[in-house]
Amino acid sequence: MRRHYLQIPGPSPEPEEVLRAISATTIDHRGPEFQALGMRLLADVREVFQTADPVIIYSASGTGSWEAALVNALSPGEEVLFYAAGHFATLWCEMAERLGLVVRRIEADWRRAIDAERITKILQGDAGGAIKAVCVVHNETSTGILNDIPAVRAAIDAANHPALLMVDTVSGLASAEYRHDEWGVDVSIAGSQKGLMLPPGLGFNAISKKALAASKRAKMPRSYWDWEAIMDANERGFWPTTPSTNLLFGLEVALRMLREEGLHNVFERHERLARATRAAVRAWGLELTCLDEEAYSPIVTAVMMPAGFDADEFRTLVLDRFDMSLGTGLGQLAGKAFRIGHLGWTNEITLIGALGGVEMGLRLAGVPLAESGVEAAMEVLAEKAPSPV
Ligand SMILES: *Cc1c(COP(=O)(O)O)cnc(C)c1O
């Protein structure tokens, strides 16, 4: 029997309610029914960003939303500071270079969280304010590291520097605490296929007043990504071009489900599943990719493959035998690490299934295991399992 288990750190498993909503007949995106949906969604989506600022919804993947942030807020030749620890941070940084921005790149150990002091030091050396934006990743999906965004904000403030703070929370949003307003983020970037439990195809920019003011002066060429044109149409619940109507149907349901569970409980659930996953990894006797205990991701756990074993061969084996997809090692970690996603529509039972698949796969691959990780994970989950909501 074919029943595929998607255990990669995004796209994440989708609730049936969301899929059913998406399968509805597409409606006129210039009509009154759509307009009412647009008005509701543009108001409600702010809740997951914890913001009163406008949130723009693109038909795009997360990468498109990176580009939107850069081209709206900056001018060609301006300096941008990137903390390039991890595959996604690096890709975003390379995009900025290709777009003609002057990139100042902090190279750092991929297995460690952001060291905010390094940002302060660089900004203190930029008295003239040449650096216009600081770009960081909230949850680095390639390494399983959750970065401390308030610490990055504090680092910029400590240098008394006017740079904008741009944060990629593509995989962090709606899975881990995120506060666009309170944390003083200028542009928050997200996508639909991770914590929002939707298929890929929607991208998001939450935009502070400071970022909006910067966009009035910014000279990067932009057309499709232009905030202004979209915000004008959004005022009446519309988009300038055809939106992803059916994904928006799904977004409404996903936002309702998150609200009903309560964001706090959603974050708690992710923390609990992550703790259980790490307990499994330790019981197997394997090593986590993340070396900073306080930065373990609640969304994805990256695991180092022991020497002599190829992580991708192991993943192929798990797919062939158990029809489960695990995340591949990205960039520097290719072949060396695999990733277990525990985000989105995931709970105790689906996680134990996934960890069972990993454990069987490791045995079949001949990896020597210290103990049963599944048992260790069950112990963690049985301790504090709440009744299902
Ligand atoms: C998934 C992801 C992206 C890329 O999103 P796409 O939808 O593949 O363009 C960017 N950043 C992070 C942290 C991600 O997890």
The ligand as an SDF file (V2000), in Angstrom:
LIG
                    3D

 15 15  0  0  0  0  0  0  0  0999 V2000
   12.3250   26.7760    2.6560 C   0  0  0  0  0  0  0  0  0  0  0  0
   13.1860   27.9540    2.9870 C   0  0  0  0  0  0  0  0  0  0  0  0
   13.4950   28.9720    2.0670 C   0  0  0  0  0  0  0  0  0  0  0  0
   13.2270   28.8710    0.6110 C   0  0  0  0  0  0  0  0  0  0  0  0
   11.9700   28.8610    0.2680 O   0  0  0  0  0  0  0  0  0  0  0  0
   11.5130   28.3870   -1.2080 P   0  0  0  0  0  0  0  0  0  0  0  0
   10.0660   28.3460   -0.9770 O   0  0  0  0  0  0  0  0  0  0  0  0
   12.1620   27.0840   -1.4780 O   0  0  0  0  0  0  0  0  0  0  0  0
   11.9280   29.4380   -2.1590 O   0  0  0  0  0  0  0  0  0  0  0  0
   14.1900   30.0570    2.5110 C   0  0  0  0  0  0  0  0  0  0  0  0
   14.6270   30.1610    3.7700 N   0  0  0  0  0  0  0  0  0  0  0  0
   14.3850   29.1940    4.6680 C   0  0  0  0  0  0  0  0  0  0  0  0
   14.9070   29.3530    6.0550 C   0  0  0  0  0  0  0  0  0  0  0  0
   13.6690   28.0670    4.3070 C   0  0  0  0  0  0  0  0  0  0  0  0
   13.4470   27.0910    5.1990 O   0  0  0  0  0  0  0  0  0  0  0  0
  1  2  1  0
  2  3  1  0
  2 14  2  0
  3  4  1  0
  3 10  2  0
  4  5  1  0
  5  6  1  0
  6  7  2  0
  6  8  1  0
  6  9  1  0
 10 11  1  0
 11 12  2  0
 12 13  1  0
 12 14  1  0
 14 15  1  0
M  END
$$$$
